[in-house]
Amino acid sequence: MPSIEDELFPSTPGKFKIDRSNRQLHRCFASTSTMFLWALFLIALTASYLSFQSFVDSGSRYLTASWGGIQWEKQVRTSAQIHRSGGISVLVTGATGFVGSHVSLALRKRGDGVVGLDNFNNYYDPSLKRARRSLLSSRGIFVVEGDLNDAKLLAKLFDVVAFTHVMHLAAQAGVRYALENPQSYVHSNIAGLVNLLEICKAANPQPAIVWASSSSVYGLNEKVPFSESDRTDQPASLYAATKKAGEEITHTYNHIYGLAITGLRFFTVYGPWGRPDMAYFSFTRNILQGKPITIYRGKNRVDLARDFTYIDDIVRGCLGSLDSSGKSTGSGGKKRGSAPYRIFNLGNTSPVTVPILVDILEKHLKVKAKRNFVEMPGNGDVPFTHANISSARNEFGYKPTTDLETGLKKFVRWYLSYYGYNTKAKLVVH
């Protein structure tokens, strides 16, 4: 019976016979060769698997990513199409926000191309933002879900569409929230702004930029009404400080890279589809629920006053700013000449005290408020705001037309419709 050794290394009858020493050498050699071949095979198999897995993963990411792909690019291009002679193509950041959604709809209504960008953060209920997105979608406006700090996403958007303008409305809003989450203001209002400007300065052609600053930059300034030439170096909140920083940053990019930039200092915007964190909105909710409302007072029991500005007036100011923005002069990040740099107040020029605001809400809600007066804490709020709007009026005919009584009536009608009354909420663009 042949040994195992003979089975592995059989002799060849009639030709030659391997002696034991040679058989041992051949056995060792064959064993080593076999192992080497198996090792090569396993390496090749592993490499093939990893290559295939990488392909599958890439394909999976391509199919499941929140942006990118052929269909996504088609949606972006379709949304950016201009439908009027002399129209513009606008990237609107913060498109599902309060002001952003209204501006996007107004641009679309007159035939401009609009692509939205929003990260749908949870500073306030994201469901309200998604409801606004549904309205935008119904008008053919595509909103990309993404963050300003995603440079690859922004670069891709500008690769797909040569935007003529950017309406930059995305920001971390609110004064008091900075006490809880200061990093969010730096992330959105400074880092996000710089990232956007970097993409815009490298674009060819460069877009003109209109962006939302804030009346908060006037800070502790006591001169009224607030004018664009007034000092803005005394911010009373981190929010205000980031907006002031934004003004300095945009000036730098205008000076170095030739970007045409317009900053808009909004004064207490209110109206349908507004922000739930704002006083008029939370007052309405609490009054209807029978809860007390907190009304802050300044020193010596002085009532706080705000230059409340209705959303439709703000929208007209935004569109007027876009239409008169001028052109950026750079190309591929290189400046070829000076470009416009402007800052405008957008307000109503008629400050109203907070108690009078509550009076108007009571009238339209037909419910009395339970008022709780409290001295204003040191949380960044200022006692009053009042806009001088002569520059915007002279430059592009800005003229607010809605008083607080009329504006709150429209807001209350929307609020009652949107929250629990069986009437479909509608956003009307005038």
C-alpha positions as CSV (number, residue, x, y, z in Angstrom):
1,M,0.0,0.0,0.0
2,P,1.5,3.3,-1.1
3,S,2.5,5.7,1.6
4,I,1.2,9.2,1.9
5,E,4.5,10.3,0.7
6,D,4.2,8.2,-2.4
7,E,0.8,9.5,-3.1
8,L,2.1,13.1,-3.0
9,F,5.2,12.3,-5.0
10,P,4.6,9.3,-7.2
11,S,7.3,7.8,-9.3
12,T,7.0,7.6,-13.1
13,P,7.3,4.0,-14.1
14,G,9.7,3.3,-17.0
15,K,11.4,6.7,-16.7
16,F,13.0,7.6,-13.4
17,K,12.7,7.1,-9.8
18,I,13.1,9.9,-7.3
19,D,15.2,8.9,-4.3
20,R,14.2,10.0,-0.8
21,S,16.5,13.0,-0.6
22,N,15.3,14.4,-3.9
23,R,11.7,13.7,-3.0
24,Q,12.1,15.6,0.2
25,L,13.5,18.6,-1.7
26,H,10.7,18.5,-4.3
27,R,8.1,18.2,-1.5
28,C,9.4,21.2,0.2
29,F,9.6,23.1,-3.0
30,A,6.1,22.1,-4.1
31,S,4.7,23.0,-0.7
32,T,6.2,26.4,-0.8
33,S,5.1,27.1,-4.4
34,T,1.6,26.0,-3.5
35,M,1.4,28.3,-0.6
36,F,2.8,31.1,-2.7
37,L,0.2,30.6,-5.4
38,W,-2.6,30.4,-2.8
39,A,-1.3,33.6,-1.2
40,L,-1.3,35.3,-4.6
41,F,-4.8,34.1,-5.2
42,L,-6.1,35.3,-1.8
43,I,-4.4,38.7,-2.4
44,A,-6.0,39.0,-5.8
45,L,-9.4,37.9,-4.4
46,T,-9.2,40.4,-1.5
47,A,-8.2,43.2,-3.9
48,S,-11.1,42.3,-6.2
49,Y,-13.5,42.2,-3.3
50,L,-12.3,45.6,-1.9
51,S,-12.5,47.1,-5.3
52,F,-16.0,45.8,-5.9
53,Q,-17.1,46.9,-2.4
54,S,-15.7,50.4,-3.0
55,F,-17.7,50.5,-6.2
56,V,-20.8,49.3,-4.4
57,D,-20.3,51.8,-1.6
58,S,-19.7,54.6,-4.1
59,G,-22.8,53.7,-6.0
60,S,-24.8,53.5,-2.8
61,R,-23.6,57.0,-1.7
62,Y,-24.3,58.3,-5.2
63,L,-27.9,57.0,-5.0
64,T,-28.6,57.9,-1.4
65,A,-26.7,61.2,-0.9
66,S,-28.9,64.2,-0.2
67,W,-27.3,65.9,-3.2
68,G,-25.6,64.9,-6.4
69,G,-26.5,62.7,-9.3
70,I,-28.1,63.2,-12.7
71,Q,-31.6,63.6,-11.4
72,W,-30.5,66.1,-8.8
73,E,-28.6,68.2,-11.3
74,K,-31.7,68.2,-13.6
75,Q,-33.8,69.5,-10.7
76,V,-31.3,72.2,-9.9
77,R,-31.1,73.4,-13.6
78,T,-34.8,73.3,-14.1
79,S,-35.4,75.4,-10.9
80,A,-32.7,77.9,-12.0
81,Q,-34.3,78.5,-15.4
82,I,-35.3,82.1,-16.1
83,H,-38.7,82.7,-17.5
84,R,-38.7,86.5,-18.3
85,S,-36.7,88.8,-20.4
86,G,-33.9,90.3,-18.4
87,G,-34.5,87.9,-15.5
88,I,-31.9,86.7,-13.0
89,S,-30.9,83.3,-11.6
90,V,-30.6,83.4,-7.8
91,L,-29.3,81.0,-5.2
92,V,-31.3,81.7,-2.1
93,T,-29.7,80.5,1.1
94,G,-32.0,79.9,4.1
95,A,-34.7,79.4,1.5
96,T,-37.2,77.6,3.8
97,G,-36.7,80.3,6.5
98,F,-39.3,83.1,7.1
99,V,-37.8,85.8,4.8
100,G,-36.2,83.2,2.5
101,S,-39.4,81.5,1.5
102,H,-41.2,84.8,0.8
103,V,-38.3,86.1,-1.3
104,S,-38.0,82.9,-3.2
105,L,-41.7,82.9,-4.1
106,A,-41.6,86.6,-5.1
107,L,-38.7,85.9,-7.4
108,R,-40.4,82.9,-9.0
109,K,-43.6,84.8,-9.5
110,R,-41.9,87.4,-11.6
111,G,-40.1,84.8,-13.7
112,D,-36.7,84.6,-12.2
113,G,-34.7,81.4,-11.7
114,V,-34.5,80.3,-8.1
115,V,-32.6,77.5,-6.3
116,G,-32.9,77.2,-2.6
117,L,-30.4,75.9,0.0
118,D,-31.3,75.2,3.6
119,N,-30.0,72.9,6.4
120,F,-33.4,72.6,8.2
121,N,-31.8,73.0,11.6
122,N,-33.9,72.6,14.7
123,Y,-33.5,76.1,16.2
124,Y,-37.3,76.1,15.8
125,D,-39.7,73.4,14.7
126,P,-38.3,72.1,11.4
127,S,-41.8,71.0,10.4
128,L,-42.6,74.7,9.7
129,K,-39.6,74.9,7.4
130,R,-40.7,71.7,5.6
131,A,-44.2,73.1,5.2
132,R,-42.6,76.2,3.6
133,R,-40.5,73.9,1.3
134,S,-43.7,72.2,0.2
135,L,-45.1,75.7,-0.9
136,L,-41.9,76.4,-2.7
137,S,-42.0,73.0,-4.5
138,S,-45.5,73.6,-5.6
139,R,-44.2,76.7,-7.4
140,G,-41.4,74.8,-9.1
141,I,-38.6,75.9,-6.7
142,F,-36.2,73.2,-5.8
143,V,-34.6,73.4,-2.3
144,V,-31.3,71.6,-1.7
145,E,-30.8,70.3,1.8
146,G,-27.3,71.1,2.9
147,D,-25.1,73.3,5.0
148,L,-23.3,76.5,4.1
149,N,-20.1,75.0,5.4
150,D,-20.2,72.2,2.9
151,A,-17.7,73.7,0.3
152,K,-18.1,70.7,-2.1
153,L,-21.9,71.2,-2.2
154,L,-21.6,74.9,-2.9
155,A,-19.0,74.3,-5.5
156,K,-21.2,71.7,-7.2
157,L,-24.2,74.1,-7.3
158,F,-22.1,76.8,-9.0
159,D,-20.7,74.1,-11.4
160,V,-24.2,73.1,-12.4
161,V,-25.7,76.7,-12.6
162,A,-23.9,80.0,-13.4
163,F,-25.9,82.0,-10.8
164,T,-26.1,85.7,-11.6
165,H,-27.0,86.6,-8.0
166,V,-26.9,85.1,-4.5
167,M,-29.5,86.1,-1.9
168,H,-27.9,85.1,1.4
169,L,-30.5,84.8,4.1
170,A,-29.2,81.7,6.0
171,A,-28.1,82.5,9.5
172,Q,-28.4,81.5,13.1
173,A,-31.1,83.9,14.3
174,G,-32.2,85.1,17.7
175,V,-30.5,87.2,20.4
176,R,-31.2,85.1,23.6
177,Y,-30.3,81.7,22.1
178,A,-26.6,82.8,22.0
179,L,-26.6,82.4,25.8
180,E,-27.2,78.6,25.2
181,N,-25.4,77.9,22.0
182,P,-22.8,80.5,21.1
183,Q,-20.9,78.2,18.8
184,S,-23.9,78.0,16.4
185,Y,-23.6,81.7,15.6
186,V,-19.9,81.4,14.7
187,H,-20.6,78.3,12.6
188,S,-23.4,79.8,10.6
189,N,-23.0,83.6,10.6
190,I,-19.2,83.7,10.3
191,A,-17.7,80.4,9.0
192,G,-20.7,79.8,6.7
193,L,-20.6,83.3,5.3
194,V,-16.8,83.0,4.6
195,N,-17.3,79.7,2.9
196,L,-20.0,81.1,0.7
197,L,-17.9,84.1,-0.2
198,E,-15.0,81.9,-1.1
199,I,-17.1,80.0,-3.5
200,C,-18.5,83.2,-5.0
201,K,-15.1,84.9,-5.5
202,A,-13.8,81.8,-7.3
203,A,-16.8,81.5,-9.6
204,N,-16.6,82.6,-13.2
205,P,-18.6,84.7,-13.7
206,Q,-18.9,86.0,-10.1
207,P,-22.4,86.6,-8.9
208,A,-23.6,89.8,-7.2
209,I,-24.4,89.1,-3.5
210,V,-27.2,90.5,-1.3
211,W,-27.2,89.3,2.3
212,A,-29.1,89.8,5.5
213,S,-27.3,91.8,8.1
214,S,-29.4,93.1,11.0
215,S,-30.5,96.2,12.8
216,S,-28.9,94.6,15.9
217,V,-25.6,96.0,14.7
218,Y,-26.6,99.4,16.0
219,G,-26.3,97.9,19.5
220,L,-26.2,100.4,22.3
221,N,-26.3,103.4,19.9
222,E,-28.7,105.9,21.3
223,K,-29.0,108.2,18.3
224,V,-32.3,107.8,16.5
225,P,-33.4,107.1,13.9
226,F,-30.6,104.7,13.1
227,S,-28.7,105.6,9.9
228,E,-26.2,103.5,8.0
229,S,-23.5,106.0,8.8
230,D,-24.0,105.6,12.6
231,R,-21.4,103.8,14.7
232,T,-21.9,100.1,15.0
233,D,-19.0,99.2,17.3
234,Q,-21.1,98.6,20.4
235,P,-22.9,95.3,19.9
236,A,-25.2,94.2,22.7
237,S,-25.3,90.5,21.8
238,L,-23.3,87.8,20.2
239,Y,-25.8,87.7,17.4
240,A,-25.2,91.4,16.7
241,A,-21.5,90.9,16.9
242,T,-21.5,88.1,14.3
243,K,-23.6,90.3,12.0
244,K,-21.2,93.2,12.5
245,A,-18.3,90.8,11.7
246,G,-20.2,89.8,8.6
247,E,-20.3,93.4,7.4
248,E,-16.5,93.7,7.9
249,I,-15.9,90.4,6.2
250,T,-18.0,91.2,3.1
251,H,-16.3,94.6,2.8
252,T,-13.0,92.7,2.7
253,Y,-14.1,90.4,-0.1
254,N,-15.5,93.3,-2.0
255,H,-12.2,95.1,-1.8
256,I,-9.9,92.2,-2.6
257,Y,-11.9,90.2,-5.0
258,G,-14.3,92.6,-6.7
259,L,-17.6,91.0,-5.4
260,A,-20.6,93.3,-5.7
261,I,-22.1,93.1,-2.2
262,T,-25.2,94.6,-0.6
263,G,-25.9,94.2,3.1
264,L,-29.5,94.7,4.4
265,R,-30.1,95.6,8.0
266,F,-33.6,94.2,8.7
267,F,-35.7,95.8,11.4
268,T,-38.0,93.3,13.3
269,V,-39.6,91.4,10.4
270,Y,-43.1,89.9,11.1
271,G,-46.0,88.4,9.2
272,P,-47.4,85.1,8.0
273,W,-45.1,82.0,8.1
274,G,-43.0,83.9,10.6
275,R,-40.5,82.6,13.2
276,P,-42.0,81.0,16.3
277,D,-39.3,82.4,18.5
278,M,-40.3,86.0,17.9
279,A,-42.4,87.9,20.4
280,Y,-45.5,88.5,18.3
281,F,-45.6,84.8,17.4
282,S,-45.2,83.5,20.9
283,F,-47.6,86.1,22.3
284,T,-50.2,84.9,19.8
285,R,-49.7,81.2,20.9
286,N,-49.8,82.0,24.6
287,I,-52.8,84.3,24.4
288,L,-54.8,81.6,22.5
289,Q,-53.8,79.0,25.1
290,G,-54.7,81.2,28.0
291,K,-51.1,81.4,29.2
292,P,-49.5,84.6,30.5
293,I,-47.1,86.5,28.3
294,T,-43.9,88.2,29.5
295,I,-43.5,91.8,28.4
296,Y,-40.1,93.3,29.1
297,R,-39.5,96.9,30.1
298,G,-36.4,99.0,30.1
299,K,-35.0,101.1,32.8
300,N,-37.4,103.3,34.8
301,R,-40.3,101.1,33.5
302,V,-39.9,102.4,29.9
303,D,-41.8,100.3,27.4
304,L,-39.6,98.6,24.7
305,A,-40.3,99.8,21.1
306,R,-39.6,98.1,17.8
307,D,-39.6,99.3,14.2
308,F,-41.9,96.3,13.2
309,T,-41.6,95.7,9.4
310,Y,-44.1,93.6,7.5
311,I,-42.7,90.8,5.4
312,D,-44.1,92.1,2.1
313,D,-42.2,95.4,2.6
314,I,-39.0,93.5,3.3
315,V,-39.4,91.3,0.2
316,R,-39.8,94.4,-2.0
317,G,-36.6,95.8,-0.4
318,C,-34.8,92.5,-1.1
319,L,-35.8,92.4,-4.8
320,G,-35.0,96.1,-5.2
321,S,-31.5,95.4,-3.8
322,L,-31.0,92.5,-6.2
323,D,-32.1,94.5,-9.2
324,S,-29.8,97.4,-8.4
325,S,-26.9,95.4,-7.1
326,G,-24.5,96.1,-10.0
327,K,-22.0,93.5,-11.3
328,S,-19.1,91.8,-9.6
329,T,-15.8,92.7,-11.4
330,G,-13.7,89.7,-10.6
331,S,-13.1,86.5,-12.5
332,G,-11.9,83.2,-11.0
333,G,-10.9,85.0,-7.8
334,K,-9.0,87.9,-9.4
335,K,-10.3,91.4,-9.1
336,R,-10.5,93.4,-12.4
337,G,-12.0,96.6,-11.0
338,S,-14.0,98.2,-8.2
339,A,-17.4,96.8,-7.5
340,P,-20.4,98.3,-5.5
341,Y,-20.4,97.8,-1.8
342,R,-23.6,99.0,-0.1
343,I,-25.5,98.7,3.2
344,F,-29.1,99.7,3.6
345,N,-31.7,99.8,6.4
346,L,-35.0,98.1,5.6
347,G,-37.5,99.1,8.2
348,N,-40.9,100.7,8.6
349,T,-39.8,104.0,10.2
350,S,-42.7,103.8,12.7
351,P,-41.6,102.3,16.0
352,V,-44.4,100.8,18.2
353,T,-44.2,99.8,21.8
354,V,-44.6,96.2,22.8
355,P,-47.8,96.8,24.9
356,I,-49.5,98.4,21.8
357,L,-48.5,95.3,19.8
358,V,-50.3,93.2,22.4
359,D,-53.3,95.5,22.2
360,I,-53.6,94.9,18.5
361,L,-53.2,91.1,18.9
362,E,-56.0,91.1,21.5
363,K,-58.2,92.9,19.1
364,H,-57.7,90.5,16.3
365,L,-57.7,87.3,18.4
366,K,-60.7,88.5,20.4
367,V,-58.9,87.3,23.6
368,K,-57.5,89.3,26.5
369,A,-53.8,88.6,27.3
370,K,-52.5,87.8,30.8
371,R,-49.7,90.3,30.9
372,N,-46.6,89.8,33.1
373,F,-44.3,92.8,33.0
374,V,-40.6,92.1,33.8
375,E,-37.5,94.3,33.7
376,M,-35.4,93.6,30.6
377,P,-32.6,91.2,31.6
378,G,-29.0,91.7,30.3
379,N,-29.4,89.1,27.6
380,G,-28.5,91.3,24.5
381,D,-31.9,92.9,23.8
382,V,-31.9,96.7,23.2
383,P,-34.7,99.0,24.3
384,F,-35.7,100.4,20.9
385,T,-35.1,100.3,17.2
386,H,-35.9,102.9,14.6
387,A,-34.8,102.9,10.9
388,N,-33.8,105.8,8.7
389,I,-34.6,104.4,5.3
390,S,-33.7,107.3,3.1
391,S,-30.7,105.6,1.5
392,A,-32.8,102.6,0.3
393,R,-35.6,104.9,-0.9
394,N,-33.2,107.0,-2.9
395,E,-31.3,104.0,-4.3
396,F,-34.1,101.7,-5.4
397,G,-37.4,103.3,-4.4
398,Y,-37.9,101.3,-1.1
399,K,-41.2,102.4,0.5
400,P,-42.9,100.4,3.2
401,T,-46.7,100.4,2.9
402,T,-48.0,98.1,5.7
403,D,-48.7,99.5,9.2
404,L,-48.6,97.2,12.2
405,E,-52.4,97.1,12.5
406,T,-52.8,95.8,9.0
407,G,-49.8,93.5,9.2
408,L,-50.9,91.8,12.4
409,K,-54.4,91.3,11.1
410,K,-52.9,89.3,8.2
411,F,-50.6,87.4,10.5
412,V,-53.5,86.4,12.8
413,R,-55.6,85.2,9.9
414,W,-52.7,83.0,8.7
415,Y,-51.9,81.7,12.3
416,L,-55.5,80.7,12.9
417,S,-55.6,78.9,9.6
418,Y,-52.3,77.1,9.9
419,Y,-52.7,76.0,13.5
420,G,-55.8,73.9,13.8
421,Y,-58.4,75.6,11.8
422,N,-59.7,73.5,8.9
423,T,-58.7,76.0,6.3
424,K,-55.7,75.4,4.1
425,A,-52.9,77.9,4.9
426,K,-51.8,79.9,1.9
427,L,-48.8,82.2,1.4
428,V,-49.9,85.1,-0.7
429,V,-47.1,87.0,-2.6
430,H,-48.1,90.5,-3.4
